[in-house]
Amino acid sequence: MEFSGDLWLSPGPGGWTFITLPKECADQIRFLTGSRKGKAWGMIKVKARIGSSAWQTTIWPDKASGSFLLPVKTAVRKAEKISSGDRADVVLTVMAGSEI
């Protein structure tokens, strides 16, 4: 799936930078993967791409938004010259056997 999202810096420890997936994407992922309740906090393995940077990661369920959070690594942010507050175009693929 493809979408655009804003990068934001988590206020918690560690300084994680995320993009919140649009609700439509989250609904589609839930449909594809089924229930994740009780399985590794609902995390799902994905392949992500922003610009020419591609990586494998897990998306995290987010109760506040009702969606998922995509963590964006420092190496990707540096390579693509993006930071918190910027908008990025994302290509996301749920990996087969995506259960953590």
N, C-alpha and C positions, 0 to 999 in steps of 0.2 A: 504494500500500500504506500501511497505517497501523500504527504501533507506538509504544511508549513507550520512552524511553531516558534514561540519566543523562548530564548534561553533565560533561565533564572537561577540565582544562587541560593541554595538552601541556607537558612539561618542557623541550622544545627551544626554540630561539630563535624569537621572534615571538609567543609567548604565544597560540597557536591554541587555540580551544575547540571540542571535538568531541562528537558522540554516535556511539557504535559501534552500527551496525545489528545487530539480532538475526540469528543465523545463518540462520534460515528466510528472512528478507528477502534476505540476500546470495545464498542459493541461487536464489531466484526471479529476482533481477536477473541472475545469471550465465546462467540458462536463457533469459531474454528477450534478452540482448545477445550471447550467444555468447562466444567467447574474445576477450580483450582483450590477450593477451600481445604485448608489443612495441609497443603503441599507446598513446602518451602515458602511460606508466607505469600503464596499466589504469584511468585515470580515466574516469568516466562522467557525462555531463550529466544533471542532474535539476532538477525544480522541487520545492521544499520549502515546507512551511507548518507553523508552530507558532503556535497561537492565531490571531490575525488578521494575523500577519506572514507574507508569502510572498516567496520569492526564488528566483533561479536560481543554481545553483552546480555543482560537480562533487563526486562522492564519490570517495574515495581508497581503493584497496585497502590492507588492513592485514595483513601476514604474521603478526603476533603473535596476532591474534584469528581470522584466517581469514575476516574479514568486510570491511566497508567502513566508512570514517569519513565522517561528515557534518560539515563545518565549519559552525559557527553564528556568523554575523557579530555584531559588537558592536551594531549597530543593532537587530537582532532581539532580542538578549539584553536590551537596555535597554527596548525597546518592550514586551516580554513579562514584564519584571521577573524574569528568571531568570539564574542564574550557575552556575559550576562547582559540582557536587554536587547540583544540582536535577534533578528528573525532568521530562521534557517529553513531550507527546503530539505525534507527528510524522505528517504526511501527505506521502508522497514519491511522485513520478511520474517515471519514466524518460522522458526526452525522445526523440522520434523523431529518428533520425540522431544518437544519443547519442555517437558516436565523437568523440573530441577530436582 
